[in-house]
Each structure stands twice: as C-alpha cells, then as structure tokens.
Amino acid sequence: MTMRGVSGVGADAFDYIGSELELFQHAENWKAYFARQLAGYIRGDVAEIGAGIGGTTAILCAGSEASWSCFEPDREMSKEISKKITQGDLPSNVSSINSTLGEYRADETFDTIIYIDVLEHIEHDLEEVEIAFKRLKPGGNLVVLSPAHQFLFSEFDASIGHFRRYSKTSLRALRPQAAEEHAFFYLDCVGLLASIANKILLKQSLPTLSQVLFWDHAMVPVSKILDPLIMRSLGKTVIGVWRKPD
C-alpha cells in the first residue's frame, strides 16, 4: 500500500500500489507474530488507519472489540473490505469507512487507533499523529508499527511510497503533547539481516514471492525465539504505543 499525504488531504489524492499488499498477504507467520505483541494494547472502539483490503484487520480484530472501523481512502479497497464483511470473512463488528481520519466526523472518538505499516507513507507524520491523538478517548492507546532504521531505506521503500523508516528515537520524537509513552520496541532481528542484505547486495525494488515466503517461514520463527532474548533491542520493525491520560 502507498498512502501519500496526510489526513487533511482528499481521498482522491491517495495512490495505492497493490503489489506490496499482494506479496505480503502471504506473510502469515509475521502477521500472527506482531498481532500477539499488539493484542494487549487493542480494546474498545478501534480505528485502523489505512486498512487496505482488510488483510491486517483479519489478523488483529478478535471480534470481541466494541467496534472496529477500517479507514481506507482508496474507494476500491474500501469496497473490498465491505465485501469481506458481507461475506463473513471479517467479524461483524467491522465497518468500512472510505475516508481519512482527519476528514471523518470530528465528534467520533476511539479507545484504540492503529497504524500498521502506514505512518511511513504519510508525508506529514507529526500532523497525522497529533490528529489521531485528539481522536483518542481518555485512557486510549495510539499504536504504530513501521519499518525500522533510516539507513536501510532502499529502492523498495521508494517504490512503494515510503517517505522514511523509523528508529525508536525518531518515532518517540512524534509524541503528542500530554501523551504517555506506553511501549517502544523492535521486532524481527533476523529479518533485519535480510533487509541489510537487500540494501547492500540485492538492491531490489520489490522482493519476490519466494523471498517473502522464505523470510516468513524460515526467518520469522527464529526471530520469535531471539527477540525476547535480546530484549527486543534490534529488528527490522519498530513498534510504538502512546497512551492518552485518563
């Protein structure tokens, strides 16, 4: 997915590249892994920003949340989410909203707002985070998962519309005023090696399906073992969670 702009920009301004979504929908081990890391921060009325075609929704949404709003500015992708809801492929508490968060009704607030591989696609990320924080209910969580380490920025990142990659430091720098830091850590230390190899040796604009499957089936399981041992201090993905005070 490529989400170029900010919440204040009209939905028509968003241009999506489907190849990324199609490839990484096969990364089932990875999605299950990060879903377990995020589960404790997701509750109540949830807003998923840049939901794409609902692939991440299917992994993260347990169906027990009060509501799950999929914000997706691309009309066709938003329709695909609606189709999956109708067909029963997504839980009944899910709704599809063809809009950005900033354009949506300002009186609606959420217990959890999540950005899964989305914030790096938004040029004015600080503005976006501030908009999201204002839409949180007291005690709510703002959850961000993004690719890590700017030194790994590659042709692949550029080809799918990334403006940047984050470190824990650069992600923390986006902290909205009054927000409390809840958790900041890295995941997938073994995948970090693959990213370095691509940056230095392969220089691919898009990985092949076989490469994605090898990473998901062979490398992610090893990261699941090693990440806790190194205190989640290294990885190709960074996760940040802010909490809005009660």
C-alpha positions as CSV (number, residue, x, y, z in Angstrom):
1,M,0.0,0.0,0.0
2,T,1.1,3.5,-0.7
3,M,-0.6,6.3,1.2
4,R,0.9,9.6,0.1
5,G,-0.4,12.6,2.0
6,V,-1.9,13.4,5.3
7,S,-5.4,13.1,6.9
8,G,-6.3,16.6,5.7
9,V,-5.8,15.7,2.0
10,G,-8.8,14.5,0.0
11,A,-9.2,10.7,-0.5
12,D,-8.8,11.1,-4.3
13,A,-5.2,12.2,-3.7
14,F,-4.2,8.8,-2.4
15,D,-2.4,6.5,-4.9
16,Y,-2.1,2.9,-4.0
17,I,0.4,0.3,-5.3
18,G,-1.2,-3.2,-5.0
19,S,2.0,-5.2,-5.4
20,E,3.1,-4.7,-1.8
21,L,-0.3,-5.8,-0.4
22,E,-0.4,-8.8,-2.7
23,L,3.0,-10.0,-1.7
24,F,2.9,-9.5,2.0
25,Q,-0.6,-11.0,2.4
26,H,1.3,-14.3,2.3
27,A,3.4,-13.4,5.4
28,E,1.1,-15.3,7.8
29,N,3.7,-16.1,10.4
30,W,4.8,-12.5,10.6
31,K,1.3,-11.2,10.9
32,A,0.5,-13.7,13.7
33,Y,3.7,-12.7,15.5
34,F,3.1,-9.0,15.6
35,A,-0.6,-9.5,16.3
36,R,0.4,-11.2,19.6
37,Q,2.7,-8.3,20.5
38,L,-0.1,-5.8,19.9
39,A,-3.1,-7.7,21.4
40,G,-2.7,-6.2,24.9
41,Y,-3.0,-2.6,23.6
42,I,-6.1,-3.1,21.4
43,R,-9.6,-2.7,23.0
44,G,-12.9,-1.0,22.9
45,D,-13.8,1.1,19.8
46,V,-10.9,0.7,17.4
47,A,-9.9,2.8,14.4
48,E,-7.5,1.1,11.9
49,I,-6.0,3.7,9.6
50,G,-5.0,2.8,6.1
51,A,-6.7,-0.6,6.3
52,G,-6.0,-1.6,2.7
53,I,-8.1,-4.6,1.8
54,G,-8.5,-5.8,5.3
55,G,-5.6,-8.3,5.5
56,T,-4.3,-6.9,8.8
57,T,-7.8,-6.5,10.1
58,A,-8.4,-10.2,9.7
59,I,-5.4,-10.9,11.9
60,L,-5.8,-8.2,14.6
61,C,-9.6,-8.0,15.0
62,A,-10.7,-10.6,17.5
63,G,-14.4,-9.8,17.0
64,S,-14.9,-9.0,20.7
65,E,-14.0,-5.3,20.4
66,A,-16.9,-2.9,20.8
67,S,-16.3,-1.8,17.2
68,W,-13.6,-1.8,14.5
69,S,-13.6,1.0,12.0
70,C,-11.4,0.4,8.9
71,F,-10.4,3.8,7.5
72,E,-9.4,3.4,3.9
73,P,-9.2,6.4,1.5
74,D,-9.0,4.2,-1.7
75,R,-12.5,3.6,-2.9
76,E,-11.9,0.2,-4.4
77,M,-10.0,-1.1,-1.4
78,S,-12.7,0.2,0.9
79,K,-15.3,-1.7,-1.2
80,E,-13.2,-4.8,-0.9
81,I,-13.4,-4.5,2.9
82,S,-17.1,-4.1,2.7
83,K,-17.4,-7.2,0.6
84,K,-15.4,-9.2,3.1
85,I,-17.7,-8.0,5.9
86,T,-20.8,-9.0,3.9
87,Q,-19.3,-12.4,3.0
88,G,-18.4,-13.1,6.7
89,D,-14.6,-13.0,6.0
90,L,-14.3,-10.3,8.6
91,P,-16.0,-10.1,12.0
92,S,-19.4,-8.5,12.2
93,N,-18.1,-5.6,14.4
94,V,-16.0,-4.3,11.5
95,S,-17.1,-1.4,9.4
96,S,-15.5,0.1,6.3
97,I,-15.1,3.9,6.1
98,N,-13.9,5.4,2.8
99,S,-12.1,8.3,4.3
100,T,-9.1,9.5,6.2
101,L,-9.3,10.0,9.9
102,G,-8.9,13.8,9.6
103,E,-11.8,14.1,7.1
104,Y,-14.2,12.0,9.2
105,R,-16.7,13.3,11.7
106,A,-14.8,15.1,14.4
107,D,-17.2,14.1,17.2
108,E,-16.3,10.4,17.0
109,T,-13.5,9.2,19.3
110,F,-11.8,5.8,19.8
111,D,-10.2,3.7,22.5
112,T,-7.5,2.5,20.2
113,I,-6.1,4.0,16.9
114,I,-3.7,1.8,15.0
115,Y,-1.3,2.5,12.1
116,I,0.1,-0.8,10.7
117,D,2.8,-0.1,8.1
118,V,1.0,3.2,7.3
119,L,2.7,6.1,9.0
120,E,5.8,5.9,6.9
121,H,3.6,6.5,3.8
122,I,2.3,9.9,5.2
123,E,4.5,12.9,4.4
124,H,3.4,15.0,7.4
125,D,3.6,12.3,10.0
126,L,3.7,14.6,13.0
127,E,0.5,16.3,12.0
128,E,-1.1,12.9,11.4
129,V,-0.1,11.6,14.9
130,E,-1.5,14.8,16.5
131,I,-4.8,14.4,14.7
132,A,-5.0,10.8,15.9
133,F,-4.2,11.6,19.5
134,K,-7.0,14.2,19.6
135,R,-9.4,11.5,18.5
136,L,-8.5,9.1,21.3
137,K,-10.7,8.7,24.4
138,P,-9.1,9.3,27.8
139,G,-7.1,6.2,28.6
140,G,-6.9,5.2,24.9
141,N,-3.9,3.9,23.0
142,L,-2.2,5.1,19.8
143,V,-0.4,2.2,18.3
144,V,2.2,2.5,15.4
145,L,4.1,-0.3,13.6
146,S,6.5,0.7,10.9
147,P,9.7,-0.4,9.1
148,A,12.8,0.4,11.2
149,H,16.1,2.2,10.5
150,Q,16.5,5.0,8.0
151,F,19.9,3.7,7.0
152,L,18.0,0.7,5.4
153,F,15.9,3.0,3.2
154,S,16.1,1.3,-0.2
155,E,14.7,1.2,-3.7
156,F,11.9,-1.0,-2.3
157,D,10.9,1.7,0.2
158,A,10.9,4.4,-2.5
159,S,9.0,2.2,-5.0
160,I,6.1,1.7,-2.6
161,G,5.8,5.3,-1.4
162,H,7.7,5.4,1.9
163,F,8.8,8.8,3.0
164,R,11.0,7.3,5.7
165,R,11.8,4.5,8.1
166,Y,11.8,5.0,11.9
167,S,14.0,4.3,14.8
168,K,12.7,4.2,18.3
169,T,14.2,7.7,18.7
170,S,12.6,9.2,15.6
171,L,9.3,7.6,16.4
172,R,9.4,8.8,20.0
173,A,10.0,12.3,18.6
174,L,6.5,12.3,17.3
175,R,5.0,12.1,20.8
176,P,1.9,14.3,21.0
177,Q,1.8,16.8,23.9
178,A,0.4,15.1,27.1
179,A,0.9,11.6,25.6
180,E,2.4,9.0,27.9
181,E,4.9,6.5,26.4
182,H,3.5,3.0,26.9
183,A,5.9,0.8,24.9
184,F,8.6,1.1,22.3
185,F,10.5,-1.9,20.9
186,Y,11.8,-3.6,17.8
187,L,10.7,-6.9,16.3
188,D,12.3,-9.4,13.8
189,C,16.1,-9.2,14.5
190,V,16.7,-11.9,11.9
191,G,14.7,-10.1,9.3
192,L,16.9,-7.1,9.9
193,L,19.8,-9.1,8.4
194,A,17.7,-9.7,5.3
195,S,16.9,-6.0,5.0
196,I,20.7,-5.2,5.2
197,A,21.4,-7.8,2.5
198,N,18.8,-6.3,0.2
199,K,20.2,-2.8,0.8
200,I,23.8,-3.7,0.2
201,L,23.7,-6.6,-2.3
202,L,20.3,-7.2,-4.0
203,K,19.0,-3.6,-4.2
204,Q,15.6,-4.9,-5.3
205,S,12.7,-2.5,-5.6
206,L,10.3,-5.4,-4.7
207,P,11.0,-8.8,-3.2
208,T,9.9,-12.0,-5.0
209,L,7.2,-14.2,-3.6
210,S,9.8,-16.9,-2.8
211,Q,11.8,-14.4,-0.8
212,V,8.8,-13.3,1.2
213,L,7.9,-16.9,1.9
214,F,11.5,-17.7,2.9
215,W,11.6,-14.8,5.3
216,D,8.1,-15.7,6.7
217,H,8.7,-19.4,7.1
218,A,12.4,-19.6,8.0
219,M,13.4,-16.3,9.5
220,V,10.4,-15.1,11.5
221,P,10.2,-18.2,13.6
222,V,13.9,-17.7,14.6
223,S,13.2,-14.0,15.4
224,K,10.3,-15.1,17.7
225,I,12.9,-17.0,19.8
226,L,15.7,-14.5,19.6
227,D,13.8,-11.2,20.0
228,P,12.9,-11.7,23.7
229,L,16.5,-12.9,24.4
230,I,17.9,-9.6,23.2
231,M,15.1,-7.6,24.9
232,R,13.6,-6.6,21.6
233,S,16.5,-4.2,21.1
234,L,17.1,-4.9,17.3
235,G,14.7,-5.6,14.4
236,K,13.5,-4.5,11.0
237,T,10.2,-3.3,12.5
238,V,9.6,-0.8,15.3
239,I,6.5,-0.6,17.4
240,G,5.5,2.4,19.5
241,V,2.5,2.8,21.8
242,W,1.3,6.1,23.4
243,R,-1.4,6.4,26.0
244,K,-3.8,9.3,26.5
245,P,-4.1,10.1,30.2
246,D,-7.4,9.5,31.9
